[in-house]
């Protein structure tokens, strides 16, 4: 099982780790099914608050947009996998991550077809 945290802005991965007003947490089983999920509204948007939550919740993977190197290195040191520079839908990011198919820099937005 993996426990994933995604800093949110609406339904998308927040563009900046330290400014996310909400966090989505999903527990994903070995069959790629979400067995538990919840969204938490943060009392304050800060990287320190998120890092504390990540450790308290025993998160194994963080999917985020931009993250300062200091926090990236800290989470990696704490053995939390960090997939950064992800743009787009949090649900698509979770689905890909649960299958081991999400990479840093992924753009998960639909492209509109030319008119």
N, C-alpha and C positions, 0 to 999 in steps of 0.2 A: 504494500500500500504506500501511496505517497500523499502527503498533505501539502496542498498548494495554496499560496496566498498571492492575490493579485490586487495591487493598489488600483482603485477605480476612479474614473471620472465618468459618471453616467453608467452606460453599459460597456464602456471601452476601458482598455488598459490606460491608466493615467499617464500623461506625457512625462510627468516628473514624479519620482518616488516620494520626494519630500513635501509635495503639495497636494497629495491625494486626500480628498475629504472622506473617502470610504475605503474599506478593504473587503474583498471577497475571499472566503476560505472554503476550500473543497477537499474532502477526503475521497481519494480515488482508489478503487480496489484493483487487483491484478488483472481483472477482466475489462479494465478501462471504464468502469461504471462509477458514477458519482454516488457514494453511499451516504454522504452527509455534506451539507452545504449551508452557509450562512453569510450574510452581509453585515458588516459592522460599521456604523457611523462613528467616525473618530471625533473625540472631543476637541482635538486640535490636529491640524495637518503638520506633521513633523517626521523627519527621518528617525529621530530617536524613539518616538512613540511607536512607529512601525517596527523598528528593530526589536524593541522590548516585546511587542506582541508576537513577533515571529519566534522569538526564543520561548516565551511563555506558552505558546500554542504548539510548540514542537513542530514547526513548519519544516518540511524537507526541501521545498522548492519555492522560489519567488519568481514570478513573471512580472516584469516591469518595463516601463519606458526608460527615460533617462534616470541614471542613478550616479551620485557622486562616488568617485573612486574610494574614498574613505569608508563609505557604507558598504560598497561592493566587497572590498577587501575584508572588512569585519565579518560580513555574513559568510563569505567563503572560508574564513578562518574558523568560524563556528560550524562548519560542515553543512551549510545551507547552499544548495545549488541555486545560482542566480542566472536567469535567462533575461537579458536586458535588451534595450533598444527595440522592443516589440511595439508595434503600432496596430491598433484595430480592436476588434471584438474580443472581449474577455472570454466569452463562451467558446469561440474558435481556438483561442490560445490554450484554454484548459483541455479541450478535446485533443489537440495536437500534442500537448505535453503529456497527457495520460498515455499516449502511444509511443512516447519517446521521439516524436517527430518535430518538436518545436526547437528552433534555433534562434540564437541572438540575432537581432536585426530583421526578424520576420515582419513582413507587412501583410496584415490580414484584412485589408479593406477591399471591398468590391470595386472594381474599376467600371466606370460607366462606359458604355459603348459610344463611339463617335456618331454624331448625327449627320 
